[in-house]
């Protein structure tokens, strides 16, 4: 059974607990600023976690920036709890890299 899309109220509540993440349509996004090679390393760590949990973000790397965009393709490109779980994993990975 595919994940169930969240209601608008649930999305707002989840976003409130994820500072720095923004809603863009039916996705959540966040951009981090790091040196280029750190962005590439971060993408690799997130890709490994994405493979582990079976949920993959779109990743866009530019000079000293990396942006993650997350939506649930299996739910018709709508937001589900899986998106917010992955966002928390990304935040934790960034935090661990910056220590």
C-alpha positions as CSV (number, residue, x, y, z in Angstrom):
1,X,0.0,0.0,0.0
2,X,1.5,3.4,-0.9
3,X,2.1,6.0,1.7
4,X,-0.9,8.3,2.4
5,X,-0.7,12.0,1.6
6,X,-0.9,14.3,4.6
7,X,-3.6,16.9,5.1
8,X,-2.8,20.6,4.9
9,X,-2.9,20.8,8.7
10,X,-0.5,17.9,9.1
11,X,1.9,19.4,6.6
12,X,1.9,22.7,8.5
13,X,2.5,20.9,11.8
14,X,5.4,18.9,10.4
15,X,7.0,22.0,8.8
16,X,6.8,23.8,12.1
17,X,9.2,21.2,13.5
18,X,11.7,21.5,10.7
19,X,13.3,25.0,10.7
20,X,14.8,25.9,7.4
21,X,12.6,23.7,5.3
22,X,10.0,25.3,3.0
23,X,7.1,24.1,1.1
24,X,7.2,24.5,-2.6
25,X,4.0,23.1,-4.1
26,X,3.8,19.4,-3.2
27,X,7.5,19.2,-2.1
28,X,9.6,20.4,0.8
29,X,13.0,22.0,0.1
30,X,16.0,23.2,1.9
31,X,19.3,24.7,0.7
32,X,22.5,24.4,2.6
33,X,25.6,26.5,2.0
34,X,29.0,24.6,2.2
35,X,32.2,24.4,0.2
36,X,31.6,22.6,-3.1
37,X,33.3,19.3,-2.0
38,X,31.4,19.3,1.2
39,X,28.2,19.5,-0.8
40,X,29.2,16.5,-2.9
41,X,30.1,14.5,0.3
42,X,26.7,15.5,1.8
43,X,24.9,14.3,-1.3
44,X,26.7,10.9,-1.0
45,X,25.7,10.5,2.6
46,X,22.1,11.4,1.9
47,X,22.0,9.1,-1.1
48,X,23.2,6.2,1.1
49,X,20.5,7.0,3.7
50,X,17.9,7.3,0.9
51,X,18.8,3.9,-0.5
52,X,18.5,2.4,3.1
53,X,15.0,3.9,3.7
54,X,13.8,3.5,0.1
55,X,12.9,7.2,-0.3
56,X,15.0,9.5,-2.6
57,X,15.1,13.3,-2.7
58,X,16.0,15.4,-5.7
59,X,19.4,16.8,-5.1
60,X,20.7,19.9,-6.9
61,X,24.4,21.0,-6.4
62,X,25.7,24.3,-7.4
63,X,28.8,26.4,-6.4
64,X,28.8,26.2,-2.6
65,X,25.1,25.2,-2.3
66,X,23.1,22.0,-2.2
67,X,19.4,21.9,-2.3
68,X,17.2,18.9,-1.4
69,X,13.6,18.7,-2.7
70,X,11.5,15.9,-1.2
71,X,8.1,14.5,-2.3
72,X,6.6,11.0,-2.3
73,X,6.4,9.8,-5.9
74,X,4.5,6.7,-4.8
75,X,1.7,8.9,-3.4
76,X,1.3,10.8,-6.7
77,X,4.0,13.4,-5.9
78,X,2.3,14.5,-2.7
79,X,3.7,15.1,0.8
80,X,3.7,12.1,3.2
81,X,5.2,11.4,6.6
82,X,8.2,9.8,4.7
83,X,9.2,13.2,3.4
84,X,9.5,14.7,6.8
85,X,11.3,11.7,8.2
86,X,13.9,12.0,5.4
87,X,14.2,15.8,6.0
88,X,15.1,15.0,9.6
89,X,17.7,12.5,8.5
90,X,19.2,15.2,6.2
91,X,19.3,17.7,9.0
92,X,21.0,15.2,11.3
93,X,23.6,14.4,8.6
94,X,24.3,18.1,8.1
95,X,24.6,18.6,11.8
96,X,27.0,15.6,12.2
97,X,29.2,16.9,9.3
98,X,29.5,20.4,10.8
99,X,30.7,19.2,14.2
